[in-house]
Amino acid sequence: MTNRGLLILLLSTLFVTSGCLDGLNQQDDKNFWGEDCEEVVDAKCIAGPAPDFALVDQFNNPVNMSHFEGKIVVITFVYTHCPDVCPAVTYQMKKLSEELGDDYNESVVFLSVTVDPERDTPERLASFASDYDASWQFLTSTDDSPVGDMASVWYDYGIEVMIDEEACGGNGHHMEDYEGCHCNPGYMQNPWNIDDCIEDPDHDKNATFEEGLESDIITALDVWSSGLVNDSQAMASIDILVSQVFGSEWDLVDINGSQHSSSTYYEQNLTLIEFFHTDCSHCQNQIPALKEFHADHSSNISIVSVGGYGLGGDIDNVSTIYDFTIEHNTTWPYLYDESHQLMQIFGMNSYPSWVLLEGDQIVSRASGSKSYEQLVGLVEDRSEPVNLSEQMNLILENLEHWEASHMSDEEMIEVIAAALNYEFEEAPDGDYGVSHSAKLYIIDRDGNMRVVWRGYDWTYASIYHDVVMLL
């Protein structure tokens, strides 16, 4: 599986950093979104001082917990030969550092601890960090017995590590919460022994797509074929990818109760959709430029603003949107999304967000407040509508059946894989696999274990929420 493949999947559900972070996750903002170590009933995240260690970073500098007194520490466990998850985790941490802004390094530090010290020398960690533009410390051991030296660190943080050159026939490794082998790209589970990886007999049947939606779907299939996501999760990511090219169908009412249908707008030349929240300062400050744009371009561009989403625990409704339009004296349609999902379906997650459609195809998108000139630029610099391949037409036709629940997730994936002649890519370099627990810890300013996230079911926005609670 390519690194790009996993990142494409993760990016399809990430929060966009320009504008107001949204509140689509309606969890209680007074509680951590991860597991609170003071409340968990098992011993996997014991409340109290975080275990100390004596390691070195990628520049051979000694590192221990006393170096971070008074700061929040986010610590995770990775290794550089990891073909998929670790690059994605590092990418998420990079996005978290950008979202934290001035608090990053000043009040919050990151640590990435290797689970493969035999190969992850300081020099290799330095190269890995540079490749991913990661500015924090990556930790390893320089002891004569590096694995033995690291074993106590892994034990203290509840990280189970298994290094086995013979595991999975040397072509994969075991993963937490994954049955059998997680096989390297180009290999598949042995149907007679799920703890063994054998060559995929179909790996030479590759359909080539240089760029475009087809290649993006193939990268999502890379993630699915690795076993990191199930059929339903894979189809959710593919559906988002499609929604980033083709406008989703919708029927919404405006603040006066009139019905608006996407089919009506998609029959026109250009439609500009703004997703907003009434409490978002960026959206409020946006009004003058949008008024000027509407006055100059309403004859050839349909403009609609769509609300009904959450921010800081507050969800807009028809009344708040109506009051917003009265306060700002706007004249274009303001629609209410009762399901609170259309913005996310379009792949947008910050306020304000912009989607420009030519017919039913998305030809421009942006996030954050825009000047009049920038709004004009969205139109002038829009991309050309795509010419659909035969394979993509077949996928789109079947997606309509899938959306109507006439096909299962598994059946739809089979159609997509067959249409794109999908295959595994060749295995990456590396002579053995490393199986390890997936955990991320947040340590508070007093050096106490406070939050644990298990597995990979998180994005930087989730960790950002928990870190901000401790700031």
N, C-alpha and C positions, 0 to 999 in steps of 0.2 A: 504494500500500500504506500502511496506517495504521501509525503508530508502535506503537500498541497491539498490532497484529497481530504484529509481529516480537517484541515483548517477551513476548507470551503464549507464543510458541514457545520463547524462551530460558528463560523462567521454568519451563517444563515439565521442564527438565533441570538446573535450578540446585540447588546445595547450600543447604539451609535453615540459617540462621545461629544459631538457638537450639539448644543442645545440643552434642554432640560431632560435629565434622566427620567424615564417614565415610571409609572407605578403599575405596570401590567401584572406584576406578581402581587396579589392582594393579601399576602401574609401580614400578620400583625407587626408593624414597624417597631413595637416596643420589645420584641423578642428577637433573638438571633435567628437567622435563617438556617444556619448550621446547627449542630448539636451542642448545647451548652454543657460544658464539662462539669459544671456544678449541679447538673440535673440528671445526666445520663446514669442509668442504673448498672452499667457494666464497668469493667475496669480498663476500657480501651482509651479513655481520656480522663485520667484522674485529676481532680481539681487540686491545685497547689502548685508549688514551684516547678517550672519546666526543667526536665533533666539537663544537666550540663554535659559538655563534651570538650574534647581538645582535638580539633581538626585543623586543616589548612585550606585556604581558598585557592583559586586558580592562579594567584600570583605568589603562592607559597607563604602567604601571611598567616600566622597562627590565629585561630578564631575560637572563642568560647562565649558562653552566654553573658558573661560579665561585660562584654564589649557593648551590649545593647541595653544597658540599664536606662530606664525611663522611656523606652521606645516600645512600640508594638512590633512584634516579630511574626511574619507569615512564613511558615516553613513547610516545604514539600519535598518529596523524594523522587528522583529521576535517575536515568542513566543515558549516556550519549549515544549508545548503539541501539537504543530503543527506536524501532522503525516508524512509530505512529503517535502514541499517546504523549510521550515526553516532549516532543517538539510542540504539540498543541498546548500542553500545560504551560510550557515556557512562553508561548505566544499569549496565553490568557494572563499570565503574570505581567508581561510587558504592557498589555492593555490596562491592567490594574494600576501599574505605576503611572501611566499617563493620566488616568482618571483622578488619581490622588493628587496630582500636581505638586504643589509646594510641600505637602505633607509627606511625600515620598522622600525617604532618606532623612528628612528633618524629624519626623515623628514616627514613621513606619519604615521598617527594613524588611527585605526578603532574603531568605536563605533557601538554596536548593542543595540537598544532600544526596550524594550518589549512592546507589545500591550496587554498583559495579566498580569497586575501587581498583581491582586488578587492571582494568583497561582505562578507567577514568583518572588518568594522571592529571596534575595541575595544568600541564601543557594542553592536554586534550580538552579539559574543561574550559580553558581560556579560549580555545578555538571554537568550541560549541557556543559559548556565550557571545563571542564576536559574530558568529554566523546569524544569531537570532537577535542581535542588538540588545542583549540583556546586560544591564549595568549593575546587577547585584552580585553577591558572592555565591559561588558554587563550591561546595565543600567536599573534601576527600581526605584520605590518609596517606602519609608517606612512610608508614611503618614498614619494617621488613616483612611483616605478615599483615598486609592491608585488610584482608577480609576479617581476620581475627580481631584486628584493632577496631573495625567498624561494627562488629557484631553487637557490642554492648550498646552502641548508639541506636541501632535498629531495635534491639530488645526494649530499651527504655521508651521508645516512641511507638511500640507496638507494630513495627514493620517486619513482616515475615518475608525473608529473602531466600530464594533457592537458585543457586548457580549450578547448572548441570549441562555439561557438554554433550551428554547423550540424550537429554530430554527431547522428546518429540522427534526423534531421529536426527537431531541436530538442525532441524528446520523450523523450529518454533519454540514456544515456551508456554507454561501454564500461567493463567491469570486468575486473580481473585474473582469469585462469582462467575466464572466461565467454565463450563463443563468440557473436559477434554483439553486438547491442545489449541492454543491460539497460534495458528500456523503463519509462517512468513509468507509474504506475497509470492505467488507462483506455486504455492503448495496448498494442499487441502487435507482435511482430516481423513485418515484411513477409515473407510466405512466399516471395516472389521475390527478396528481398534482406535477409538477416538483419542487415545494418548499417543498417537503416532501421526506424523505428517508425511504425506507422499506427494509426488509431483502431480499437479493438476493436468490431466490429459488434454484439456482444451486450451492450454495457455498460449498456443500459437495462433489461435483463431481470433486475431485482434482486429477490430474495426477502428480506423484512425480518424479522429476528429481534431483538427488543429486548435480551433477556438470555437467558442459559442456555447449555447445551452447544452448541446449533446455532450461536449467534453466536461462541462460542469456536472452533469448527471453521472457521468462515468466516475468522476472523483467521489461523488456521494456513494456510488456502488462500491468503491474501494473500501470505504469505511464499513459498509454493511457486510461485505465479504470477509472482512477481518474478524467479524464477530463482536465488534465493539457496540453495535446497535442491533436491535431486532428489526423485524419486517416493518412494524408500525412506525418506529422511529425513523427508519430509512425513508419510508414513503412520506412522512411529515417533512423531512428535509428536502426531498425531491419536489414536493408540492410547493414549498417555499421558493425553491429555485425557479420553478415555472412561473410562480406569481411575480417574480422579479422581472419577467420578460412580458408576460401577458396579464392584463388587468383582470382581477377577480370580478366575478359577477356579484352584484349587490342590489338590494332594494331598501332604501332608507327614507324616512320622513324628515322634512325640514322642521324648523321651530314653529311653523304655522300649521303643521299637520298635513302638508301636501306631500304626495308620494314622488320619489325620484328613483329612476332605474338606471343602472349602468348601461344597459343596451341603448338607451336614448343618447347618452353622452358619447358612447363608443361609435355611434353612427356619424358623429361630427368629426371635424378635422383634428382639433387639439383640445385637450381637457387638462387643466391644472388642478390637482387636488392638494389642499393643505390639511395636514393632520395637526391638531392643536389641543391645548388645554387652557381653560380660562385663567388658571392661577399661574401659568408659566409667564415669567417676565419677558422672555424672548418673544413670545407670541403677542403680548401686549404692545411691545415696542415695534413689532413688525407691521402694525396696522397702517401707519401713514404710507409706507412704501407700497403695500399691497393695494391701498386705495388708488394710488397714482397709477399702478400697473393696470388695475381693473378699468380705470377711466380711459386709458390709452388703447387697451387690447381686448376689451370685452366683445368687440364685434367679430373677432376671429378666434378667440380662446375662451372656452367656458371655464369659469372659475368656481370651485366649490370648496368650502371649509367643512371638515368633518371632525366632530367631537364626541365625547361620551366615554373618555378614558380616565385613568387614574393618575394622580401625582401626589406623592406624600400621603397616601391613604385617602385622598379626596377624589371621588369619581364624579365627573361632570354629568349633569342631566339636562333635560330640555330647558328647565327654568334657568339654570346657571348660564347655559349657552344663550338663551334669549336675552337675559340681562346684559351679557357681554356685548351682544350686537347693538343693543340700545345705548349702552355706555359709549361705544366706539362709533356709532352711527354708520354701520356697514350696510351695503346694499346687495351683495351677491348672496347666493344661497348658503345657509348654514344648516348642515344635516346632523342628525343625532344617530349614533351607532349604538343601538340598544344592546347588542351582543358584546360590545367593547372589544371586538376582535379584528375588525377590518384593517386597522393600522398595522397590526402584527402580521396579518395575512399578506399585506403588501410588502412585508419585510422591513418595516420602519419602526423604530423604537425610541425616538426622542422627539422633543417638541421645539419649534415646529419642524415638521418633515414635509417634503415636497415630492410629488410624483406627477410627471408630465406624460400624457398618453397621446399617441397619434393613432386614432382609431382605437383598437383594443390592445395595442402594444406599448409598453413602457419605453419611452425614448430618452428620459432624463429623470434623475432623482437626486435629492440633496437633503441635508439636515442642517438645522440651525437658522437663525434669523438672516434675512437677505435684504440687501439694498435694492432699490428700483433697478439699478444697472445689473445686479446679479440675477434678478428675476428675468430680465430680458435675456441675459446670457444663458439661462436654462433653456430658453426657447431657441435662441440662435445657434447654440452649440449642441443641440440635441442629436442623438445618434439616429442613423437610418433604421427603419423597421427591418427586421430580419427576414431573409428568405428561408422558408422552412424546408428542411430536407425531407425526403420520403420517410426516413426513420422517425423524425420528430413528429410528422403528421400522424403516423401510426400511434405514437405514444400519446399525443394529445387526444386522439379519438378515444383511446381506451381510458384515459384519465377521466373523461366524462362519465364512463360507466363506473369507474372506481369511486368517484365523488358521489354517485347515486347509490353506492353500496351494492352494486351489481357484481363487483369483483372484490376479492379479499386483497389484503396487503401483499400476501405471498404471491397470489396470481398476478398482481400488477407488476411486481418486481420481475417475475418470470417473463412477462411481455417486454418490459423495458430492456432486460438483459439480452433477450433474443433479438430485439430490434437493433440494439447497438453492438451486437456480436461481442458481448462483454467477456473479458478474460482477466485473470490475475496478471500483475506485472512480476518481473523477476525479483527474486529475493535480494534484499540489501546485503551489504558486506557484514561480516561478523561470524565468528566460529562457534558461538554458543548463545543460548537464550538466558534471560534473567527473569524469574518470576518474583513478583513482590506485591505487598499490600499497597493499595492506593489510598493515601491519607494526606490531608492538608490541615495543619494546625495554625491557630491564631493565638499568640501569647500576648497578654496584656502588659501595660507599662510597669506593673509590679513584678513581672517575670513569671506570672502564673498562667497555667494552661486554661484557656477560656472556651475555645470553640474548636470542634473537629468536623471536617468534611470528609466523608468516605467515598471512595470510588471517583468517578469522573462526571457526576451529574451536577456540575456547577459551571458558571461562567464568571468572568471577572466582576460583573455587576453584583452577583450574589456575595462574593467575598467583600466587595466594596461596602455593601450594606452593613456587614458584621464589623468590619474595621472601623467604619464611621461611628458605630455605636460605642466603640471603646476609646475614640479620640476625645 
